[in-house]
Amino acid sequence: MTNGEGYHNFHHEFPKDYRNGYRPFDYDPSKWLIWFFHTFTNQVTSVYRVPSNEVRKARANIDLYKAQKEREKCDWGTDPTLLPTMTYDVYQTKVKDEGKEWLLIDDFVLDVKDFTSAHPGGEKILRAYYGKDSTKAFYGGLNNHTKAARTMLSMLRIAKIEKNE
């Protein structure tokens, strides 16, 4: 009669709630039967419904869990704590004397050689910032880049600039 009730996990999360499918359109014959007897007879004297905020929190936790599992499948680049360090002077020298196609954003040295031709704003704008700190330009001085662009930076990191303390 219930065809296995595909929302049975709801019951395990909230065992006191009379529903398995908490949305009105969820296929849950037991819920409908209990609701019917509660509403139209005195055979079921009370029913308990988990507050909707608790259901939202549980769903958010499930969504977060799924998102974390999906994130684990992604390559996020080298862990920043494992990157080599270099001074700002070395960074500038490598660009100037060795022709490295490097940018500096958020104190990370980025090798943009393989990305330059794909840059939506064109190659010229990137080349203008080789050997310089382009953090302000990246975060709104010229263009407030998208989250996707910001995430892409992690794949281009090759070093971290040493802080002079």
Backbone bond lengths (Angstrom), bond angles and torsions (degrees), N, CA, C in turn:
res aa  C-N    CA-C-N  psi(-1)  N-CA   C-N-CA  omega(-1)  CA-C   N-CA-C  phi
1 M - - - 1.449 - - 1.533 111.74 -
2 T 1.316 117.49 -38.52 1.465 118.94 -175.88 1.520 112.59 -96.04
3 N 1.312 118.16 -6.87 1.467 122.68 179.11 1.525 112.85 55.03
4 G 1.297 117.61 35.63 1.459 120.96 175.21 1.512 114.82 83.98
5 E 1.304 117.86 -8.49 1.463 122.67 178.71 1.525 111.91 42.50
6 G 1.290 115.47 86.92 1.452 122.82 -175.57 1.516 115.32 -61.93
7 Y 1.309 118.28 -8.09 1.470 121.24 -179.54 1.526 111.22 -104.83
8 H 1.303 116.06 23.66 1.459 120.61 -174.02 1.529 112.52 -62.49
9 N 1.328 118.40 -26.46 1.469 120.15 178.12 1.523 111.64 -61.77
10 F 1.325 116.45 -29.45 1.470 120.07 176.14 1.528 109.32 -58.74
11 H 1.328 115.77 -41.57 1.465 120.59 179.19 1.533 110.63 -61.79
12 H 1.311 117.32 -37.70 1.466 119.61 -179.74 1.527 111.51 -72.89
13 E 1.306 116.59 -31.71 1.464 120.20 178.04 1.534 110.59 -75.04
14 F 1.329 115.99 -38.26 1.467 121.81 -178.18 1.535 108.99 -130.83
15 P 1.325 117.85 75.80 1.467 120.77 -171.98 1.529 114.92 -64.64
16 K 1.309 118.12 -22.00 1.464 119.74 -178.41 1.534 112.22 -80.62
17 D 1.321 117.00 -22.71 1.464 121.74 -179.10 1.527 109.43 -68.79
18 Y 1.317 116.82 138.80 1.467 120.68 -178.01 1.525 112.63 -76.06
19 R 1.315 116.97 -11.37 1.468 120.72 -175.06 1.530 110.78 -96.93
20 N 1.304 115.19 152.71 1.463 121.49 165.10 1.518 108.19 -103.94
21 G 1.303 116.70 -46.63 1.453 122.26 174.21 1.518 107.44 -97.69
22 Y 1.305 117.64 111.93 1.467 120.00 -171.53 1.523 113.55 -81.92
23 R 1.329 117.99 -20.29 1.466 119.45 177.87 1.525 108.82 -83.98
24 P 1.317 117.94 147.64 1.473 120.26 -176.60 1.529 113.37 -56.46
25 F 1.316 118.05 -33.25 1.461 120.73 -175.60 1.531 113.29 -91.13
26 D 1.338 118.22 -1.66 1.462 120.41 177.49 1.525 109.44 -67.02
27 Y 1.319 116.37 133.85 1.459 120.54 179.46 1.521 108.67 -69.41
28 D 1.314 115.55 107.49 1.457 121.52 -176.70 1.527 108.43 -151.89
29 P 1.332 117.56 79.95 1.469 120.72 -177.62 1.526 113.39 -57.89
30 S 1.328 117.51 -34.89 1.473 119.57 179.27 1.522 110.42 -62.34
31 K 1.324 116.26 -43.44 1.467 120.72 178.63 1.522 110.29 -59.30
32 W 1.317 116.26 -46.24 1.459 120.13 -177.73 1.527 111.04 -63.90
33 L 1.323 115.64 -40.09 1.460 120.14 179.68 1.529 110.74 -66.29
34 I 1.317 117.20 -46.27 1.468 120.92 178.68 1.527 109.88 -62.02
35 W 1.324 116.67 -44.70 1.467 120.73 179.05 1.532 110.46 -60.48
36 F 1.339 116.14 -43.60 1.464 120.46 179.70 1.528 110.59 -59.76
37 F 1.339 117.17 -49.53 1.463 120.27 -178.79 1.526 111.70 -66.47
38 H 1.306 117.22 -32.73 1.464 120.37 177.23 1.532 110.88 -69.93
39 T 1.319 116.24 -42.27 1.463 121.03 -174.98 1.525 112.68 -76.62
40 F 1.324 117.60 -39.29 1.463 120.43 -170.09 1.526 115.05 -111.75
41 T 1.325 117.25 -3.14 1.470 119.12 177.96 1.523 108.11 -138.27
42 N 1.286 115.95 177.84 1.466 119.31 174.51 1.528 110.94 -106.40
43 Q 1.319 116.77 16.83 1.463 120.47 -179.60 1.533 112.20 -75.14
44 V 1.324 117.42 -29.79 1.467 121.49 174.62 1.523 105.55 -117.75
45 T 1.322 115.50 105.68 1.468 119.27 -171.06 1.520 113.81 -80.71
46 S 1.316 117.30 -26.60 1.466 118.24 178.73 1.527 109.46 -152.10
47 V 1.305 114.23 150.97 1.465 120.67 174.46 1.522 107.50 -130.72
48 Y 1.304 115.23 148.69 1.465 119.97 179.82 1.517 108.89 -112.92
49 R 1.317 114.47 133.70 1.463 121.31 175.54 1.524 107.87 -120.18
50 V 1.303 115.82 127.24 1.458 120.73 175.78 1.528 107.64 -63.14
51 P 1.326 118.32 137.33 1.469 119.51 177.53 1.535 110.91 -55.31
52 S 1.312 115.80 140.54 1.468 120.51 -175.39 1.527 112.01 -59.76
53 N 1.322 117.45 -30.11 1.463 119.46 178.00 1.527 111.04 -63.23
54 E 1.330 116.99 -36.66 1.468 120.45 179.00 1.527 110.62 -68.16
55 V 1.322 116.01 -37.31 1.464 120.12 176.88 1.528 109.41 -65.53
56 R 1.335 117.00 -43.77 1.472 120.37 178.45 1.523 111.14 -59.88
57 K 1.330 116.33 -41.74 1.469 119.50 179.25 1.529 111.02 -63.93
58 A 1.325 116.41 -41.85 1.467 119.73 179.19 1.523 110.49 -63.79
59 R 1.330 116.68 -43.04 1.471 120.03 178.36 1.526 110.79 -64.88
60 A 1.323 116.82 -39.43 1.466 120.22 178.51 1.526 110.25 -63.11
61 N 1.322 117.01 -39.40 1.466 120.10 177.74 1.524 111.49 -64.74
62 I 1.315 116.69 -39.16 1.468 120.36 177.31 1.523 109.68 -64.78
63 D 1.328 116.28 -45.55 1.467 120.27 179.08 1.528 110.92 -61.98
64 L 1.327 116.27 -40.53 1.460 120.49 178.36 1.524 110.74 -63.82
65 Y 1.313 116.82 -42.98 1.463 121.41 178.25 1.532 110.17 -59.17
66 K 1.331 116.09 -45.83 1.468 120.20 179.37 1.526 110.88 -63.67
67 A 1.325 116.35 -41.10 1.466 120.09 179.32 1.528 110.72 -64.82
68 Q 1.327 117.07 -40.08 1.461 120.00 178.69 1.523 110.90 -64.77
69 K 1.318 116.82 -39.15 1.471 120.28 176.99 1.529 110.24 -63.70
70 E 1.319 116.81 -39.93 1.465 120.89 178.58 1.532 110.54 -66.97
71 R 1.335 116.84 -40.24 1.471 120.93 178.18 1.523 111.38 -61.45
72 E 1.330 116.32 -35.23 1.463 120.25 -179.43 1.524 111.76 -64.28
73 K 1.311 117.28 -22.89 1.462 121.46 179.43 1.529 111.95 -81.27
74 C 1.326 116.92 -12.83 1.467 121.53 -175.52 1.525 111.53 -88.82
75 D 1.307 115.06 150.21 1.460 121.78 172.57 1.522 107.02 -92.20
76 W 1.315 116.84 116.34 1.460 122.05 -177.21 1.523 111.97 -102.72
77 G 1.314 116.47 13.39 1.457 119.59 -179.97 1.516 110.99 82.51
78 T 1.311 114.64 -178.97 1.458 120.90 -179.14 1.522 110.32 -68.39
79 D 1.301 115.53 136.72 1.461 121.48 175.91 1.529 108.13 -56.84
80 P 1.331 118.05 127.40 1.471 120.35 -177.55 1.527 113.90 -55.25
81 T 1.320 117.22 -29.86 1.468 119.32 -179.68 1.526 111.78 -72.23
82 L 1.326 117.09 -15.14 1.465 120.99 -179.29 1.527 113.00 -98.65
83 L 1.325 116.70 -4.54 1.462 120.09 -179.17 1.525 110.98 -73.24
84 P 1.324 116.78 145.30 1.468 118.61 173.26 1.524 109.55 -68.05
85 T 1.312 115.99 161.40 1.462 120.21 177.72 1.518 109.49 -111.20
86 M 1.315 114.74 156.49 1.461 121.07 173.55 1.518 107.89 -149.87
87 T 1.297 115.59 159.67 1.458 119.62 177.60 1.524 109.06 -81.88
88 Y 1.300 114.88 162.74 1.462 119.93 177.40 1.527 110.09 -62.82
89 D 1.331 116.83 -37.45 1.469 120.54 179.01 1.526 111.43 -63.38
90 V 1.324 117.05 -42.06 1.468 120.50 178.13 1.522 109.47 -63.76
91 Y 1.318 116.71 -42.61 1.470 121.27 177.16 1.528 110.29 -55.45
92 Q 1.319 116.89 -50.14 1.464 120.52 -178.85 1.530 111.80 -64.08
93 T 1.317 116.80 -39.96 1.460 120.97 179.98 1.525 111.08 -64.23
94 K 1.310 117.08 -43.13 1.471 120.83 179.89 1.530 110.58 -60.72
95 V 1.312 116.72 -38.95 1.462 120.14 179.42 1.528 110.19 -71.17
96 K 1.321 115.96 -48.02 1.470 120.73 -174.57 1.529 112.14 -70.46
97 D 1.323 116.81 -48.88 1.464 120.28 -172.46 1.530 113.91 -89.62
98 E 1.318 117.11 -29.54 1.461 119.77 -176.59 1.526 112.96 -107.57
99 G 1.330 116.51 -2.57 1.463 120.43 176.95 1.524 114.70 71.53
100 K 1.315 116.68 24.11 1.466 119.70 179.15 1.529 109.86 -66.11
101 E 1.303 115.95 139.79 1.470 121.78 178.17 1.524 107.99 -96.24
102 W 1.315 114.13 75.58 1.456 121.54 -173.80 1.519 110.85 -118.55
103 L 1.325 114.26 144.11 1.462 122.56 172.48 1.519 108.13 -119.19
104 L 1.316 115.17 161.26 1.457 121.23 175.21 1.523 107.88 -122.71
105 I 1.328 115.65 118.49 1.467 121.74 176.98 1.520 107.48 -136.64
106 D 1.315 116.08 127.57 1.474 121.78 179.39 1.526 112.26 56.35
107 D 1.308 116.75 37.22 1.466 123.04 -179.27 1.526 113.60 65.61
108 F 1.315 117.71 15.83 1.458 121.94 172.95 1.520 108.75 -106.74
109 V 1.315 115.70 134.60 1.460 121.11 173.74 1.521 106.78 -85.68
110 L 1.325 115.55 126.49 1.457 121.63 -177.67 1.515 109.60 -114.61
111 D 1.316 116.50 129.71 1.461 121.13 174.57 1.525 106.95 -91.73
112 V 1.327 116.28 107.02 1.465 121.02 -175.00 1.527 112.54 -103.76
113 K 1.325 116.51 13.10 1.469 120.83 -177.21 1.529 112.17 -51.76
114 D 1.320 117.32 -47.77 1.467 120.64 -177.19 1.528 112.92 -82.27
115 F 1.321 117.22 -5.11 1.460 121.19 -178.41 1.527 112.93 -105.75
116 T 1.310 116.85 -23.35 1.465 121.33 -171.83 1.525 112.81 -50.51
117 S 1.313 117.70 -47.19 1.470 119.78 -177.02 1.527 112.27 -69.58
118 A 1.325 117.79 -19.37 1.466 121.37 -179.81 1.527 112.56 -94.38
119 H 1.318 117.91 -5.21 1.463 120.83 -176.81 1.527 110.33 -61.76
120 P 1.332 117.93 125.20 1.467 120.77 -177.18 1.530 113.93 -59.60
121 G 1.318 117.12 -28.53 1.463 120.20 -179.97 1.519 113.49 -86.68
122 G 1.310 115.97 -0.73 1.453 120.83 179.07 1.520 112.89 97.46
123 E 1.313 114.57 161.69 1.462 121.22 -177.81 1.526 112.30 -70.74
124 K 1.309 116.20 -35.16 1.465 121.09 -173.50 1.532 111.90 -58.47
125 I 1.318 116.48 -42.82 1.469 119.55 -178.03 1.526 111.08 -65.83
126 L 1.327 117.34 -38.30 1.467 119.17 178.01 1.523 110.79 -66.71
127 R 1.307 115.71 -45.90 1.472 119.58 -178.18 1.529 111.75 -59.75
128 A 1.312 116.64 -30.97 1.467 120.36 179.64 1.530 111.66 -64.98
129 Y 1.331 116.80 -20.28 1.467 120.51 -177.67 1.523 113.50 -106.53
130 Y 1.317 118.77 1.50 1.463 119.78 176.31 1.526 108.82 -57.52
131 G 1.325 115.79 131.98 1.458 120.75 177.19 1.517 114.52 80.70
132 K 1.321 117.27 3.08 1.470 121.02 -179.08 1.528 109.14 -119.91
133 D 1.321 114.64 170.79 1.463 119.89 173.12 1.523 107.16 -89.41
134 S 1.315 116.42 111.96 1.471 120.92 -176.68 1.529 112.53 -104.69
135 T 1.319 116.50 19.96 1.463 120.59 -177.83 1.527 111.85 -58.38
136 K 1.328 117.18 -50.07 1.472 119.82 -178.04 1.524 111.45 -63.12
137 A 1.305 116.78 -41.12 1.467 119.91 179.39 1.531 110.43 -63.49
138 F 1.317 116.17 -39.67 1.466 120.26 -178.13 1.523 111.83 -67.07
139 Y 1.320 116.65 -39.03 1.466 120.68 -175.01 1.520 113.83 -95.58
140 G 1.289 117.96 26.94 1.450 118.17 171.54 1.508 116.00 129.60
141 G 1.312 118.15 -13.63 1.454 119.39 177.96 1.518 111.00 -62.20
142 L 1.303 116.37 -41.57 1.465 121.57 176.38 1.523 110.71 -112.66
143 N 1.304 115.05 -42.93 1.454 119.90 -175.55 1.520 108.00 -153.05
144 N 1.298 116.76 129.91 1.456 120.16 176.10 1.526 107.07 -85.67
145 H 1.317 116.10 96.44 1.459 121.72 -172.63 1.532 112.44 -64.89
146 T 1.311 115.06 155.20 1.462 122.37 -179.32 1.524 111.10 -71.61
147 K 1.327 115.13 166.90 1.466 119.87 175.25 1.522 110.39 -61.52
148 A 1.319 116.35 -36.98 1.470 119.77 179.29 1.528 110.29 -62.85
149 A 1.320 116.80 -41.16 1.468 120.13 178.39 1.524 110.38 -65.39
150 R 1.310 116.32 -39.76 1.470 120.14 179.47 1.521 110.71 -65.92
151 T 1.319 116.22 -39.28 1.460 120.39 178.54 1.524 110.78 -66.74
152 M 1.313 116.25 -35.67 1.463 120.77 -179.12 1.532 111.88 -62.71
153 L 1.316 116.93 -27.55 1.465 120.11 -179.25 1.523 111.97 -55.61
154 S 1.318 116.71 -36.63 1.465 119.70 -176.83 1.525 111.81 -61.08
155 M 1.316 116.63 -26.47 1.463 120.37 -179.74 1.530 112.04 -79.79
156 L 1.319 116.76 -14.84 1.464 120.88 -176.24 1.527 112.85 -102.49
157 R 1.319 117.24 -6.54 1.468 120.70 -176.45 1.526 111.21 -67.07
158 I 1.332 114.39 134.44 1.470 118.75 176.17 1.525 112.11 -125.87
159 A 1.327 117.43 -16.61 1.468 120.52 -179.71 1.520 109.42 -163.10
160 K 1.314 114.27 167.23 1.462 122.15 176.64 1.523 107.18 -120.60
161 I 1.318 115.71 139.48 1.466 120.46 178.73 1.527 109.41 -76.81
162 E 1.320 115.77 131.65 1.465 121.08 177.55 1.515 109.25 -68.78
163 K 1.294 115.41 138.32 1.466 120.91 175.36 1.518 108.88 -89.58
164 N 1.319 116.57 131.68 1.466 120.87 174.92 1.517 108.25 -83.17
165 E 1.305 115.69 116.93 1.471 118.96 -177.90 1.495 111.11 -117.10
